[in-house]
């Protein structure tokens, strides 16, 4: 049981949170959006806002004397940088900055999610919101010289600004539930209430906002009045626990571990994992290179195992002998094999298609790949032996062959056309802001290249027994058939790494989850006699007896790993690549040993004198090869159907609860853009230029009347449309209020007709009246009356300005 606080950000003005890039020549700074086009506020920015608000809160008189204890909370202190660094003993009091946001000595346990608009918490599968149109507008600005007070030459720039009507929601979550965690929750609520603006140009009227706690959030243990809101209750706790009575460091509270019931049935348990990325996932491919972190194209088994182990370590006390023994058996001693989650292609919004890394011996024409739309058929060539030609055999083509890249979909390829898939990767830039100045620190710019949200992955979890599966459920809270949120990768506490898992038990006994429709006998029957193609589905770590990492396929270690008779097998064509496998031990804070692994997709043709029995090959597929198999390394497959172009294979998986059913298309802002587009077409049909420029000459009298009408319509945009229509019908006549005040007899009548009573003016006035009446009659279809009148006034003013320029 933990604590979840859901906050809502109410904008008071338009805002700009840049994506770190532009949009061609039209926009210099684009708005940060998710994969479906919906604007998003990344958790890194929200964490910075809360940290800055808490820092400013500590600088107030009641808190500064008690809690400004280190350089992070007090600008006048040079050392220590964090609480607890000056002495070997843990200080009884820790400043709120170190307590909430962590330090080298105290790890933070609060997770801050990214913020999306209300009713759009789940990311959609398609891009439904358009740049510069839905929930945003394009603006242009110029830099003004402070010396001349005029716009500088060539300093015009454009940016996309978010709509001030958007309401964002985000959550702050903790796995702890105790008095100390409730005190920290009260501190977070007080910091959130201290946030007043966000994004760029916040000192110049942009990004004004109010952050408040949503009332449906409920917490036990908060003392409050009968009709008092939870937010007020937490603020009262902040006053009592932080202002009135100084509090000490928080104590960690663990759950009671209940040993699972031992089962008689200890059969092997296989579970299929479907994963949906909710927030960008960054699993660094290697150590930091400069200022850029790049992700690998899948979720490694080491990362999945570490994320689940972290959940277990946060909930249970590992100093307990029973907990520690079960923890070691599950996560360290191989009772559970955690798979690498490979990308999967979303199909028709309801199904996904598995993929595998493209085998290196699956060659295609370098000039006209098999997946291209070339008229001439260029075949896909599986290389079984060295005697095969090394050039394309298509008619009139002698181009060299090249291996496929990325991933290959595991489904029937129609018309001999291979379908490859590459996961979408997004790059986001981040900066560091100095709390004292509130400005960006010089040189502190870095980027994340992460797997984009809204994508799917899949793998197969294997437990040695039913008891092992029950112990894993008890330690982590994971289960079958229900969505399970998990955080993995880098920056998991700042809006990255949130993934939803769904586990489904596999009752049959296929060889691999991607090969469920073809048993090994059928796969081997589709290949040359006594030849078996071994392909690595994940990286494999192989060491010889001298402790040297293997960088290619060798007969000696293959026979040992596959339990084969070495004289009965020979190696045919083989293709191998290697990569470094880096890691980081989060417990001790040091890098792990670097391994050299054979890369996924490496393949070798095994030529047998006589094929071994199917059961022996099936056991080799199930067990894998090499080291660290419980972390997803060394997963192999024999004669994958991709070599036979997957004929007869229709592997698709139902998404179920993981379907991306977004409401982005029905959101009021999306609908308003659609209706405004239709309303704009009606405004363009007015053709006001025919009244402003009769016979290709400007009519200044008409322009003056239309300009006055535009200003009046803009002033009346909040008035009821009935009253607006009545007043427009009286154009050219005195105001009805004035006539009523003076009296009709005293007012009299005028003989001279005004512009609106003449033929051209009356015709234009009648068209405008009919348009407003249409807006009034179809209020549901068209934009709100205020927006409709504003667009009408802007249209008239634009036509007047155009007429005067001619």
C-alpha positions in Angstrom: 0.0 0.0 0.0 1.4 3.4 -1.0 0.4 7.0 -1.4 -0.8 8.6 -4.6 -1.5 12.3 -4.9 -3.2 13.5 -8.1 -2.8 17.2 -8.9 -4.5 19.3 -11.5 -2.8 22.3 -13.2 -5.2 25.1 -14.1 -3.7 27.5 -16.6 -4.4 31.2 -16.3 -2.7 32.1 -19.6 -1.1 30.4 -22.6 2.2 28.6 -22.0 5.2 27.3 -23.9 7.2 24.2 -22.9 9.5 23.6 -25.8 10.3 20.2 -27.3 13.9 21.2 -28.1 13.4 21.5 -31.8 11.4 23.4 -34.4 9.1 22.4 -37.2 10.9 23.2 -40.4 10.9 26.8 -41.6 7.5 27.6 -40.0 8.1 27.1 -36.3 11.4 27.7 -34.5 10.3 26.2 -31.2 7.6 23.4 -31.1 5.4 22.5 -28.2 6.3 19.3 -26.4 3.8 16.7 -27.4 3.3 12.9 -26.9 3.2 10.4 -29.7 -0.6 11.0 -30.3 0.0 14.8 -30.7 -1.5 15.7 -27.3 0.6 18.4 -25.4 2.4 17.0 -22.4 4.4 18.3 -19.5 7.3 16.0 -18.8 7.9 14.8 -15.2 11.4 16.3 -15.3 9.9 19.8 -15.6 7.3 19.1 -12.9 9.9 17.8 -10.5 11.9 21.0 -11.1 8.8 23.1 -10.5 8.1 21.3 -7.2 11.7 21.5 -6.1 11.9 25.2 -6.9 8.7 25.9 -5.1 9.9 23.9 -2.0 13.2 25.7 -2.1 11.4 29.1 -2.1 9.2 27.8 0.7 12.2 26.9 2.8 13.6 30.5 2.4 10.7 31.8 4.4 11.4 32.8 8.0 9.6 30.0 9.8 11.4 27.2 7.9 14.8 28.7 7.1 16.1 28.5 10.7 15.1 24.8 11.1 15.6 23.1 7.7 18.1 25.2 5.6 20.9 22.7 6.5 22.9 22.2 3.3 23.9 23.9 0.1 20.8 22.6 -1.7 18.4 24.3 0.7 20.5 27.3 1.8 22.4 29.4 -0.7 24.7 30.8 2.0 26.1 27.4 2.9 29.0 26.2 0.7 29.4 22.7 2.2 28.1 20.1 2.6 26.2 19.9 -0.7 23.7 17.5 0.8 22.5 16.6 4.3 24.6 14.0 6.0 27.8 14.4 4.0 29.8 16.3 6.6 29.9 13.4 9.2 29.8 9.6 9.1 26.7 9.6 11.3 23.2 10.1 10.0 21.9 13.5 11.0 18.6 13.3 13.0 17.2 16.2 10.9 17.2 16.2 7.1 16.2 19.3 5.0 13.0 18.9 2.9 15.0 19.1 -0.3 17.1 16.1 0.5 14.2 14.2 2.1 11.8 14.6 -0.9 14.1 14.7 -3.9 16.9 12.5 -2.6 20.6 12.8 -2.0 23.7 10.5 -2.3 23.0 9.3 1.2 19.2 9.1 1.1 17.4 7.7 -1.9 14.1 9.3 -2.8 11.0 7.2 -3.1 8.5 9.7 -4.7 7.7 9.2 -8.4 6.4 12.2 -10.4 4.5 11.3 -13.5 4.2 13.3 -16.7 1.1 15.6 -17.0 -1.4 15.1 -19.7 -4.7 17.0 -20.2 -7.7 15.8 -18.2 -9.7 13.0 -19.8 -6.7 12.1 -21.9 -4.6 10.3 -19.3 -4.0 7.3 -21.6 -2.0 7.9 -24.7 -3.6 7.3 -28.1 -2.4 5.1 -30.9 -2.8 7.6 -33.7 -1.7 11.2 -34.0 -5.1 13.0 -33.7 -4.0 16.5 -32.6 -2.3 18.6 -35.1 0.6 20.9 -34.5 -0.3 24.6 -34.3 -4.0 23.8 -34.5 -5.3 21.6 -31.7 -4.7 22.9 -28.2 -2.1 25.4 -29.5 -1.5 28.4 -31.8 1.5 29.8 -33.6 2.9 33.1 -32.5 5.7 35.3 -33.8 7.9 37.5 -31.7 10.8 39.8 -32.2 13.7 40.7 -30.0 13.8 44.3 -29.0 17.1 46.0 -28.5 17.4 47.4 -25.0 19.4 50.4 -26.3 17.2 51.5 -29.2 14.0 50.0 -28.0 13.3 48.8 -31.5 13.1 45.4 -33.0 16.6 44.1 -34.0 17.2 43.0 -37.6 16.8 39.3 -38.3 15.7 38.6 -34.7 12.2 37.4 -35.6 11.2 34.0 -34.3 8.1 31.9 -34.1 6.9 29.4 -31.5 4.0 27.2 -30.7 2.1 28.2 -27.6 -0.2 25.9 -25.7 -3.9 26.8 -25.2 -4.6 28.3 -21.7 -7.9 26.3 -21.7 -6.0 23.0 -21.1 -6.1 21.5 -17.6 -3.3 19.1 -17.0 -3.2 16.3 -14.4 -0.2 14.4 -12.9 0.4 12.1 -10.0 3.0 11.9 -7.3 3.4 8.4 -6.0 5.2 6.6 -3.2 5.5 3.0 -2.3 5.7 3.9 1.4 2.7 4.5 3.7 3.6 5.8 7.2 3.4 8.9 9.3 6.7 10.0 7.8 5.3 9.5 4.2 2.2 11.5 5.1 4.4 14.3 6.4 6.2 14.3 3.1 2.9 14.3 1.3 1.8 17.4 3.2 5.1 19.0 2.2 4.5 18.2 -1.4 1.0 19.7 -1.3 2.4 22.9 0.3 5.1 23.1 -2.5 2.5 22.5 -5.2 0.3 25.4 -3.9 3.5 27.6 -4.1 3.8 27.1 -7.8 2.6 30.1 -9.8 4.0 29.7 -13.3 5.6 27.2 -15.6 7.4 27.0 -18.9 9.1 29.7 -20.9 8.6 33.4 -20.5 6.9 32.9 -17.1 8.1 36.3 -16.0 6.4 37.9 -19.0 2.9 36.7 -18.6 3.2 33.2 -20.0 2.4 30.0 -18.1 0.5 31.4 -15.1 -1.1 28.5 -13.3 -2.6 27.2 -10.1 -1.8 23.6 -8.9 -4.2 22.0 -6.5 -4.9 18.5 -5.2 -7.9 16.7 -6.8 -10.5 15.8 -4.2 -11.2 12.2 -5.3 -7.8 11.4 -4.0 -8.2 9.8 -0.5 -5.8 9.0 2.2 -6.3 7.3 5.5 -4.7 8.7 8.6 -5.3 12.3 7.8 -7.1 14.1 10.6 -9.5 16.7 9.2 -12.8 18.3 9.9 -16.1 16.7 8.6 -16.4 19.0 5.6 -12.8 19.8 5.1 -11.1 18.9 1.8 -8.1 16.6 1.7 -5.9 19.4 0.4 -6.8 21.6 3.5 -6.3 18.6 5.7 -2.8 18.1 4.4 -2.0 21.8 4.6 -3.1 21.7 8.3 -0.7 18.7 8.8 2.0 20.7 7.1 1.5 23.5 9.6 1.3 21.2 12.6 4.2 18.9 11.7 6.6 21.2 9.9 6.0 24.7 11.3 4.9 24.1 14.9 6.9 21.0 15.7 10.3 20.2 14.1 10.3 16.6 12.9 13.2 14.2 12.4 14.2 12.0 9.5 11.6 9.6 8.1 11.8 5.9 9.0 11.2 3.2 6.4 8.3 0.9 7.2 8.1 -2.6 5.6 5.2 -4.9 5.0 4.8 -8.2 6.7 6.0 -11.1 4.5 3.7 -14.1 4.4 5.3 -17.2 3.1 3.3 -18.7 0.2 1.7 -22.1 0.7 3.8 -24.9 -0.7 2.2 -26.7 -3.6 2.3 -30.3 -4.7 2.3 -29.4 -8.4 5.8 -28.0 -9.1 5.5 -28.0 -12.9 7.2 -25.3 -14.9 5.2 -22.1 -15.3 5.3 -20.1 -18.5 3.7 -16.7 -18.7 3.3 -14.4 -21.7 4.1 -10.7 -21.0 2.5 -7.9 -23.0 3.8 -4.5 -22.2 2.6 -1.0 -23.2 4.8 2.0 -22.8 3.0 4.8 -21.0 5.9 7.2 -20.7 9.1 7.3 -22.8 11.5 4.5 -21.7 15.3 5.2 -21.6 17.5 2.2 -21.1 21.0 3.5 -21.9 22.9 1.6 -24.5 26.2 2.5 -22.9 27.6 4.9 -20.4 27.0 8.6 -20.9 28.5 9.9 -24.1 28.9 13.6 -23.9 25.5 15.0 -23.0 23.3 12.5 -24.8 21.8 9.3 -23.5 20.6 6.8 -26.2 18.3 3.9 -25.5 18.5 0.3 -26.8 15.6 -0.8 -29.0 14.0 -3.2 -26.4 13.7 -3.8 -22.7 16.4 -6.1 -21.5 15.8 -8.9 -19.1 18.3 -7.3 -16.7 16.2 -4.1 -16.6 12.9 -6.0 -16.0 14.5 -8.1 -13.3 15.9 -5.0 -11.6 12.6 -3.1 -11.7 10.7 -6.0 -10.0 13.5 -6.6 -7.5 13.4 -2.9 -6.6 9.6 -3.2 -5.9 10.3 -6.2 -3.6 13.1 -4.4 -1.8 11.0 -1.4 -1.1 8.1 -3.4 0.3 9.8 -6.0 2.4 12.8 -5.9 4.8 15.6 -7.9 3.2 17.3 -8.2 6.6 14.7 -10.8 7.4 16.2 -14.2 6.8 13.1 -15.7 5.1 12.6 -12.7 2.8 16.2 -12.6 1.9 16.3 -16.3 1.0 13.3 -16.1 -1.3 14.6 -12.8 -2.8 17.9 -14.5 -3.7 16.2 -17.6 -5.1 13.8 -15.6 -7.3 16.1 -12.8 -8.5 19.6 -14.2 -8.2 19.6 -17.9 -8.4 17.6 -18.5 -11.5 14.3 -19.8 -10.2 12.7 -17.2 -12.5 13.9 -16.3 -16.0 13.1 -12.7 -16.8 12.8 -12.2 -20.6 13.9 -9.5 -22.9 10.8 -7.7 -24.0 11.0 -7.3 -27.8 9.1 -4.7 -29.8 5.7 -5.6 -31.2 3.8 -3.8 -34.0 0.3 -2.6 -33.1 -2.2 -3.9 -35.7 -5.6 -2.3 -36.3 -5.7 -0.9 -32.8 -6.7 -4.2 -31.2 -4.0 -6.7 -32.1 -0.2 -6.7 -32.1 2.2 -8.7 -34.3 5.4 -10.1 -32.6 8.8 -9.2 -34.0 12.3 -10.7 -33.8 15.7 -9.1 -34.5 16.4 -9.3 -38.2 18.7 -12.4 -38.7 22.1 -11.3 -40.0 22.1 -14.1 -42.6 18.7 -13.0 -44.1 20.0 -11.1 -47.0 18.4 -8.8 -49.5 19.3 -6.7 -52.5 21.3 -3.6 -51.3 19.9 -1.4 -54.1 16.3 -2.7 -54.1 15.5 -4.3 -50.7 12.9 -6.9 -50.6 10.7 -4.6 -48.5 10.7 -1.8 -51.2 8.0 -1.1 -53.7 10.2 -1.7 -56.7 8.5 -3.2 -59.8 11.2 -5.8 -60.3 11.0 -8.6 -57.8 14.2 -8.8 -55.7 14.0 -11.9 -53.5 14.9 -12.4 -49.9 17.9 -14.7 -49.7 18.5 -16.9 -46.6 22.2 -17.8 -46.7 22.6 -21.4 -45.7 26.2 -22.1 -46.9 29.2 -20.3 -48.4 28.6 -21.6 -51.9 25.6 -19.4 -52.4 26.0 -16.3 -54.7 26.8 -13.0 -53.0 24.9 -10.8 -55.4 21.2 -10.3 -56.2 19.7 -12.9 -58.6 16.8 -10.8 -59.8 16.7 -10.2 -63.6 19.1 -7.5 -64.8 20.4 -6.9 -61.2 23.9 -7.7 -60.0 23.8 -5.6 -56.8 25.5 -6.9 -53.7 23.5 -8.4 -50.9 23.1 -6.8 -47.5 21.5 -8.0 -44.3 18.1 -6.7 -43.1 18.0 -4.2 -40.3 15.9 -3.5 -37.2 13.2 -6.1 -36.5 11.1 -8.5 -38.7 7.4 -9.1 -38.1 6.4 -12.7 -37.4 3.4 -13.1 -39.7 2.7 -14.4 -43.2 4.4 -12.2 -45.7 2.1 -11.6 -48.7 3.6 -11.4 -52.1 7.0 -12.4 -50.8 7.4 -9.0 -49.2 9.2 -8.9 -45.9 7.8 -6.5 -43.4 10.3 -4.9 -41.0 9.6 -2.8 -38.0 11.6 -0.1 -36.2 10.5 1.2 -32.8 9.8 4.9 -32.6 12.5 6.8 -30.7 11.9 10.4 -29.5 14.6 12.8 -28.4 13.9 15.3 -25.7 16.3 18.0 -24.4 16.6 19.0 -20.8 18.3 21.8 -18.9 19.3 22.5 -15.3 17.9 25.6 -13.6 19.8 27.3 -10.7 17.3 27.8 -7.8 19.0 31.0 -6.7 18.7 32.8 -10.0 15.9 30.8 -11.6 17.8 30.7 -14.9 19.5 27.9 -16.9 23.0 26.9 -15.8 25.5 27.5 -18.5 26.5 24.3 -20.3 23.9 22.2 -18.5 22.0 20.9 -21.6 21.6 17.2 -22.2 19.3 15.0 -24.1 17.4 11.7 -23.8 16.8 9.5 -26.9 14.1 7.2 -25.5 11.5 4.7 -26.8 8.4 6.6 -27.5 5.2 6.1 -25.5 2.2 4.3 -27.0 4.3 1.3 -28.3 4.1 -2.4 -27.3 6.6 -5.0 -26.3 6.3 -8.7 -25.5 8.2 -11.6 -24.0 7.9 -14.8 -22.0 8.5 -15.2 -18.3 9.5 -18.6 -17.1 9.3 -19.9 -13.5 10.9 -23.1 -12.4 7.8 -24.1 -10.4 4.4 -23.0 -9.3 5.9 -22.2 -5.8 8.5 -19.9 -7.4 5.6 -18.1 -9.3 3.7 -17.6 -6.0 6.8 -16.2 -4.3 7.3 -13.8 -7.1 3.7 -12.6 -6.9 4.0 -12.2 -3.1 7.3 -10.2 -3.4 6.2 -7.9 -6.2 2.4 -7.8 -6.3 2.3 -8.9 -9.9 -0.5 -11.2 -11.0 -2.2 -12.9 -13.9 -4.8 -11.2 -16.1 -4.6 -7.7 -14.5 -2.7 -4.6 -15.6 0.4 -4.0 -13.5 2.3 -0.7 -13.6 6.0 -0.8 -13.3 8.9 1.7 -13.7 12.1 0.8 -15.4 15.1 2.5 -17.0 16.5 5.9 -16.4 14.8 8.9 -14.8 11.9 6.8 -13.5 11.1 9.4 -10.8 10.9 12.2 -13.3 8.3 11.3 -15.9 10.1 8.5 -17.7 9.9 4.7 -17.7 6.3 4.0 -16.8 5.2 0.7 -18.4 2.0 -1.3 -18.0 2.4 -5.1 -17.9 -0.2 -7.8 -18.6 0.6 -11.5 -17.8 -1.2 -14.4 -19.3 -0.4 -18.0 -18.5 0.5 -20.3 -21.4 -1.3 -23.6 -21.0 0.1 -25.3 -24.1 3.8 -26.2 -24.5 5.0 -24.4 -27.7 8.7 -23.8 -28.1 8.7 -20.0 -28.1 6.0 -17.4 -27.8 6.7 -16.2 -31.3 6.5 -19.7 -32.8 3.2 -20.9 -31.2 1.8 -22.0 -34.5 4.7 -24.1 -35.8 6.3 -26.9 -33.8 10.0 -27.6 -34.3 9.3 -30.6 -36.5 7.5 -28.5 -39.1 10.1 -25.8 -39.0 13.0 -28.2 -39.7 11.0 -29.8 -42.5 10.9 -26.5 -44.4 14.7 -26.2 -44.7 17.5 -28.1 -46.6 18.1 -31.7 -45.4 20.1 -32.1 -42.2 20.7 -28.4 -41.9 19.5 -26.4 -38.9 19.8 -22.6 -38.7 20.4 -21.3 -35.2 19.5 -17.7 -34.6 19.9 -15.6 -31.5 16.7 -13.8 -30.4 18.6 -12.0 -27.7 22.2 -11.2 -26.9 24.3 -14.2 -25.7 27.3 -14.1 -23.4 29.7 -17.0 -24.1 33.0 -17.5 -22.4 35.5 -20.3 -23.0 37.5 -22.2 -20.4 40.1 -19.4 -20.3 37.6 -16.7 -19.5 37.7 -15.1 -22.9 34.5 -13.8 -24.5 33.5 -15.5 -27.8 33.1 -13.1 -30.7 31.9 -15.6 -33.3 30.3 -19.1 -33.5 32.7 -21.9 -32.8 32.1 -25.6 -32.9 33.6 -26.4 -29.5 31.3 -24.1 -27.4 28.2 -24.7 -29.6 28.5 -28.5 -29.0 29.0 -27.9 -25.3 26.1 -25.4 -24.9 23.6 -27.5 -27.1 24.7 -30.8 -25.7 25.6 -32.2 -29.1 28.2 -34.7 -30.3 30.9 -32.5 -31.8 32.0 -34.9 -34.6 28.4 -35.2 -35.9 28.0 -31.5 -36.6 29.8 -28.9 -38.9 29.4 -25.2 -39.1 28.1 -23.7 -42.3 27.7 -20.1 -43.1 27.6 -18.0 -40.0 27.2 -14.3 -39.4 28.0 -12.7 -36.0 28.2 -9.3 -34.5 29.2 -8.3 -31.0 28.3 -5.5 -28.6 29.3 -4.4 -25.1 26.8 -5.1 -22.3 27.1 -2.4 -19.7 25.2 -2.3 -16.4 24.9 -0.4 -13.2 24.4 -1.8 -9.7 21.9 0.5 -8.1 22.4 -1.0 -4.7 26.1 -0.3 -4.3 26.2 2.7 -6.8 28.9 1.2 -9.0 29.1 0.0 -12.6 28.7 -3.7 -13.2 31.3 -5.8 -15.0 31.2 -5.1 -18.7 30.5 -8.2 -20.8 31.1 -8.8 -24.5 28.1 -10.5 -26.1 27.1 -11.9 -29.4 24.5 -9.6 -30.8 20.8 -10.6 -31.3 20.2 -11.7 -34.9 23.6 -13.5 -35.2 23.0 -16.8 -37.0 24.9 -20.0 -37.9 24.0 -23.0 -40.1 24.5 -26.3 -38.3 25.1 -29.2 -40.8 24.4 -32.6 -39.2 25.3 -36.0 -40.5 22.0 -37.1 -38.9 19.6 -34.8 -37.2 19.2 -35.2 -33.5 15.8 -36.0 -32.0 13.3 -33.1 -31.7 13.2 -33.3 -27.9 16.9 -32.5 -27.7 16.5 -29.4 -29.9 13.4 -28.4 -28.0 15.2 -28.6 -24.6 18.1 -26.5 -26.1 15.6 -23.8 -27.2 13.9 -23.8 -23.8 17.2 -23.6 -21.8 19.1 -21.1 -24.0 22.9 -20.7 -24.1 25.6 -18.8 -22.3 25.6 -16.9 -19.1 23.0 -14.7 -17.3 20.1 -16.6 -18.9 17.8 -15.6 -16.1 18.3 -12.0 -17.3 17.0 -12.7 -20.8 20.4 -13.5 -22.4 21.0 -16.5 -24.7 17.5 -17.1 -26.1 17.8 -19.1 -29.3 15.6 -20.5 -31.9 16.1 -23.2 -34.6 14.9 -22.6 -38.2 12.6 -19.6 -37.4 9.6 -19.4 -39.9 11.0 -16.1 -41.1 13.4 -18.1 -43.3 10.4 -19.6 -45.1 8.7 -16.2 -45.2 6.3 -17.3 -42.5 3.9 -18.9 -45.0 0.8 -20.1 -43.1 1.7 -18.2 -40.0 -0.8 -15.6 -38.7 0.6 -14.8 -35.3 -1.4 -11.9 -33.8 -2.2 -11.4 -30.2 -5.3 -9.7 -28.7 -4.4 -6.6 -26.7 -7.4 -6.8 -24.3 -7.0 -4.2 -21.6 -3.9 -2.8 -23.1 -5.7 -1.4 -26.1 -4.9 2.3 -26.7 -8.5 3.6 -26.6 -7.8 7.3 -26.4 -10.4 10.0 -26.1 -8.3 12.5 -28.0 -10.6 12.6 -31.0 -13.7 13.4 -28.9 -12.0 15.9 -26.6 -13.7 19.3 -26.5 -10.6 21.1 -27.8 -10.3 18.7 -30.7 -14.0 19.1 -31.6 -13.7 22.9 -31.3 -10.9 22.9 -33.9 -13.1 20.9 -36.2 -16.0 23.2 -35.8 -13.9 26.3 -36.1 -12.6 25.0 -39.4 -16.2 24.7 -40.7 -17.1 28.1 -39.3 -14.1 29.6 -41.1 -15.3 28.2 -44.4 -18.6 30.1 -43.9 -16.8 33.3 -43.0 -14.7 33.0 -46.2 -17.9 32.6 -48.2 -19.0 36.1 -47.1 -16.6 37.7 -49.6 -16.5 41.0 -47.9 -13.9 42.3 -50.3 -16.6 42.9 -52.9 -18.2 45.5 -50.6 -14.9 47.1 -49.6 -13.4 47.4 -53.0 -16.1 48.1 -55.5 -14.9 48.2 -59.1 -11.3 47.5 -57.9 -11.1 50.7 -56.0 -11.0 51.1 -52.3 -14.1 52.5 -50.7 -12.8 54.3 -47.6 -16.3 55.0 -46.3 -17.2 51.3 -46.4 -13.9 50.4 -44.8 -14.6 52.8 -41.9 -18.1 51.3 -41.3 -16.8 47.7 -41.4 -13.9 48.5 -39.1 -16.4 50.0 -36.6 -18.6 46.9 -36.9 -15.6 44.6 -36.2 -14.7 46.5 -33.1 -18.3 46.5 -31.9 -18.7 42.7 -32.5 -15.5 42.0 -30.6 -16.8 44.1 -27.7 -20.1 42.2 -27.7 -18.6 38.7 -27.9 -19.9 37.8 -24.4 -23.4 39.2 -25.1 -26.4 36.9 -25.9 -26.7 36.3 -29.6 -30.4 37.4 -29.6 -29.4 40.9 -28.5 -26.5 41.0 -31.0 -28.9 40.2 -33.8 -31.4 42.8 -32.7 -28.7 45.5 -32.6 -27.2 44.6 -36.0 -30.7 44.8 -37.6 -30.7 48.4 -36.3 -27.4 49.3 -38.0 -27.7 52.8 -39.5 -30.3 53.7 -37.0 -30.0 55.2 -33.5 -29.6 52.9 -30.6 -32.9 51.5 -29.3 -31.9 52.5 -25.7 -31.2 56.1 -26.9 -34.6 56.3 -28.7 -36.4 54.9 -25.7 -34.7 57.4 -23.4 -35.4 60.4 -25.7 -38.8 59.3 -26.9 -39.8 58.5 -30.5 -41.7 61.7 -31.0 -38.9 63.9 -29.7 -36.3 61.9 -31.7 -38.0 62.1 -35.0 -36.7 60.5 -38.2 -33.8 61.2 -40.6 -34.3 61.6 -44.3 -30.7 60.8 -45.3 -29.8 57.1 -45.5 -26.7 55.8 -43.8 -24.3 53.3 -45.4 -26.1 50.3 -43.8 -29.4 51.4 -45.3 -28.1 51.6 -48.8 -28.1 48.6 -51.2 -24.5 47.4 -50.7 -24.4 48.0 -47.0 -27.8 46.4 -46.4 -26.8 43.3 -48.4 -23.7 42.8 -46.4 -25.6 43.4 -43.1 -28.2 40.8 -44.1 -25.5 38.2 -44.8 -23.8 38.8 -41.5 -27.2 38.6 -39.7 -27.9 35.2 -41.4 -24.5 33.9 -40.4 -25.0 34.9 -36.7 -28.5 33.4 -36.8 -27.0 30.1 -38.1 -24.4 30.2 -35.3 -27.2 30.7 -32.8 -29.4 27.9 -34.2 -26.5 25.4 -34.5 -24.6 26.1 -31.3 -23.7 22.5 -30.9 -22.1 22.2 -34.3 -20.2 25.4 -34.4 -17.9 27.0 -31.9 -19.2 28.7 -28.7 -20.9 32.1 -29.5 -18.0 34.1 -28.0 -15.4 32.3 -30.2 -17.7 32.5 -33.2 -18.2 36.3 -32.9 -14.5 36.8 -32.3 -13.6 34.9 -35.5 -16.3 37.0 -37.3 -14.8 40.3 -36.0 -11.2 39.1 -36.9 -12.4 38.2 -40.4 -14.0 41.6 -41.0 -10.9 43.4 -39.6 -8.6 41.4 -41.8 -10.6 42.2 -44.9 -10.6 45.9 -44.0 -6.8 45.8 -43.5 -6.3 44.0 -46.8 -8.5 46.5 -48.7 -6.6 49.4 -47.3 -3.3 47.9 -48.4 -4.5 47.6 -52.0 
